[in-house]
Amino acid sequence: MKITMDYNNMFEKYVGKYGFSENDIKNISDKIENAKVAMKEKRQQGKMDWRDLPHNQDEVVEDIINYVNEVKGEFDAFVVLGIGGSALGPMAVQQAIHSPHYNELPAEKRNGFPKFYVADNVDPEKLVYLFETIDITKTLFNVVSKSGSTSETMSQFMIIKKMLEDKIGKDTSKNIVCTTDKENGNLIKIAKEENYKTFIIPSGVGGRFSELCPVGLLPAAMTGVDIKELLNGAKIADENYSVDDVYKNQAYMFAVLNYLAMEKNMPMVVMMPYADSLKYISDWFAQLWAESLGKKFDVDGNVVNVGPTPIKALGATDQHSQVQLYTEGPFDKIVVLLGVEEYKTTLEIPKIYSDIPSLGFLGGVTQNKLLQVEQTATEYALMKSGKLNMTLTLDKVNENTIGQLLYLFEVATAFAGELMNINAFDQPGVEEGKNAAYAMFGRPGYEEKKKELDSKPEKEDKFII
């Protein structure tokens, strides 16, 4: 199983004046070489622990599989309480491997695995609707928070814990499993006190790079995803993306092309899969790309205010809602098409309405072929309009190729950060919003932030309609 990357349509030969030349790549060769060195050094220094996840989790995987086998059949539903990478990663893998109507399938067609839900927001309506859908006494809740102080996740946990206590008594250990830090934070302390089964997030692995550790592996295994094969795919990718030659390293080239686009005032990247199974890969990628690369300061402390803007789309659906902009709008973005060579099923269009030329040509064609042709047509339309685009094609969508794809984007993100001279692994902009929320609620330790908030300019009524 492999992924193929076709980036011909990023070059001027195909798209005209906005395209690149090989000289453009050559002209940043010093940056590329420095980025290669930094990638190796940071991995050796333990600053990229997520890169070792495909190799060092044999015991963790066995623990997860044994736990799943122990609890399988005891629960009707499995609910992830998480936000950011803790939610987007599990959602992306679930959608990729299983039917989009997985929860509507009878238990025997789910092979006895529970229904799968992700509670990733604090919208009260969404949570109440979830409670109307599931029997909480027959639900296993996975609380995912490294710090144990994530307001969104922990508020959900507190609500659900009280509801469980009201239903089944003080001992809620059967219905709650935690994924958190080994030693630090509120959740590990609670887990020990309450005797909750716990899986550990490696200390050097941040949320948006955590799908290939228990954050993502436990939810995947709980629905029957082969997590060993997911990691095997990532192992293949690690070997492929450790190659120095940028022309033989998809992750490095993806980063280089996006960096060149940003340098030429094309900071937007549209991620457009032509498969519903890959729809939530776009959501996961959007967080990875935006949160990692959108930064005010570079590593030297200079104010740079840099970063790409990821945009989510779905082929062929968004050919009818967004592609007009991409083909005829401004030259400020690139489009990444995600294709599939072989779909999981084949559906043929019947040979009817042959007397209607505008319909008859479809008879005998498969939906598979139709979707692939529409992707090729979109690629051509973009090229003809002079708009930069590239295509990543998976042989099939399965655990192995999804493991490769996730790892590709993670390495590409880290490499892009090195090219941009920014820290791809922090998120100070996110922390500012968190701290402001803590201050508004009067959380101890945030008194100065509360004073800062109280001193902000008063809004003027004339600007409120």
Secondary structure, DSSP 8 states (H G I E B T S, - for coil): --EEEE-GGGBHHHH-TTSB-HHHHHHTHHHHHHHHHHHHHHHHTTS-GGGGTTTS-HHHHHHHHHHHHHHTTT-SEEEEE--THHHHHHHHHHHHHS-TTGGGS-GGGGTT--EEEEE----HHHHHHHHHHS-GGGEEEEEE-SSS--HHHHHHHHHHHHHHHHHH-S--TTTEEEEE-SSSSHHHHHHHHHT-EEEE--TT--GGG-TTSHHHHHHHHTTT--HHHHHHHHHHHHHHTT-S-GGG-HHHHHHHHHHHHHHTT--EEEEEESSGGGHHHHHHHHHHHHHHH-EEE-TTS-EEEE--EEEE--TTGGGGTTHHHHHHS-S-EEEEEEEESS-SS--B--S--TTSHHHHTTTT-BHHHHHHHHHHHHHHHHHHTT--EEEEEESS-SHHHHHHHHHHHHHHHHHHHHHHTS-TT--HHHHHHHHHHHHHTT-TT-HHHHHHHHTS----GGG--
